[in-house]
Amino acid sequence: QVQLVESGGGLVQAGGSLRLSCAASGSVFNIVMMGWYRQAPGKQRELVAITGGGTTNYADSVKGRFTISRDNAKNTLSLQMNSLKPDDTGEYYCNARLVSVNREYVYWGQGTQVTVSS
């Protein structure tokens, strides 16, 4: 079992920056992928960035502005968000995937709100 707790959300003006953090606890050693998703009101949850297995992928809308990083020693996942836009507003969720006994498990955090004002 893995628990994920996000932090770092808040209100920021357009063009500003925020750094989100996700603290993972529990059975963290078998986590193979971690990522950030977001959901704006009235929209579907979408992938923002994901990292694992030596690969990193970003949504087209955040490429060049967001950077995902994982600190295995601290069991944390971060998302550095620069040049924020109002369209970045939403609830941001940390996601983790792990493999155990040839089964894949998916975990979600409770989310942290990011609001970008114009």
C-alpha positions in Angstrom: 0.0 0.0 0.0 1.2 3.5 -0.9 0.0 6.8 0.5 0.5 10.0 -1.5 0.2 13.4 0.0 0.4 16.5 -2.2 1.4 20.0 -1.1 2.6 23.3 -2.5 -0.6 24.4 -4.2 -1.9 27.9 -3.9 -2.8 31.1 -5.6 -0.3 32.7 -7.9 -0.5 35.4 -10.6 0.0 34.5 -14.2 3.6 34.3 -15.1 4.5 33.2 -11.6 5.8 29.9 -10.3 4.8 27.1 -7.9 6.5 24.0 -6.9 4.3 21.0 -6.0 5.5 18.1 -3.9 4.2 14.7 -3.4 5.3 12.6 -0.5 5.0 8.9 -0.9 5.0 6.5 2.0 4.3 2.8 2.5 5.5 0.2 0.0 7.5 2.7 -2.1 10.2 0.4 -3.3 8.2 -1.1 -6.1 6.9 2.1 -7.5 7.8 2.2 -11.2 6.1 5.3 -12.4 5.0 8.5 -10.8 3.2 11.4 -12.3 1.1 14.5 -12.0 -2.4 14.9 -13.2 -4.7 17.8 -13.0 -8.4 18.4 -13.4 -10.1 21.7 -14.0 -13.8 22.3 -13.3 -15.9 20.8 -16.0 -12.9 19.0 -17.6 -11.6 15.5 -17.5 -8.5 14.7 -15.5 -5.5 14.9 -17.7 -1.9 13.9 -17.5 0.5 16.7 -16.8 3.8 14.9 -16.5 5.0 11.4 -15.7 8.4 9.9 -15.0 9.8 6.4 -14.5 12.0 3.8 -16.2 14.4 6.5 -17.3 11.7 8.3 -19.3 9.9 11.5 -18.8 6.8 12.8 -20.6 4.9 16.0 -20.5 1.6 17.2 -21.8 2.0 19.4 -24.8 0.4 22.3 -22.9 3.1 22.3 -20.2 6.2 21.4 -22.2 9.0 23.9 -21.6 7.3 25.3 -18.5 6.9 22.4 -16.1 9.6 20.1 -14.8 8.9 16.8 -13.1 11.5 15.3 -10.8 11.6 12.3 -8.5 13.8 12.0 -5.4 14.0 8.4 -4.7 16.0 8.9 -1.5 13.3 11.1 -0.1 10.4 9.3 -1.7 9.1 12.5 -3.1 7.8 13.7 -6.5 8.0 17.3 -7.4 6.6 19.5 -10.2 8.2 22.8 -10.8 5.7 25.0 -12.6 7.0 28.2 -14.2 5.3 30.7 -16.4 2.0 29.7 -15.1 -1.1 30.5 -17.0 -4.8 30.8 -15.9 -5.4 27.6 -17.9 -3.1 25.8 -15.5 -5.7 26.3 -12.8 -7.0 23.0 -11.4 -6.7 20.4 -8.8 -3.4 18.6 -9.1 -3.0 15.0 -8.2 0.0 12.8 -7.6 -0.1 9.4 -9.1 2.0 6.3 -8.5 2.1 3.0 -10.1 3.8 0.0 -8.6 4.2 -3.7 -9.5 3.9 -6.4 -7.0 3.5 -10.1 -7.7 3.1 -9.3 -11.4 0.2 -7.1 -10.6 0.0 -3.4 -11.2 -1.4 -1.1 -8.6 -2.3 2.6 -9.0 -2.6 5.1 -6.2 -3.7 8.7 -6.0 -3.3 11.5 -3.6 -6.0 13.8 -2.4 -5.0 16.6 -4.6 -3.8 20.2 -4.1 -5.4 23.2 -5.6 -3.5 25.5 -8.0 -5.2 28.7 -9.0 -3.6 31.1 -11.4 -5.0 34.5 -11.7 -4.8 36.8 -14.6 
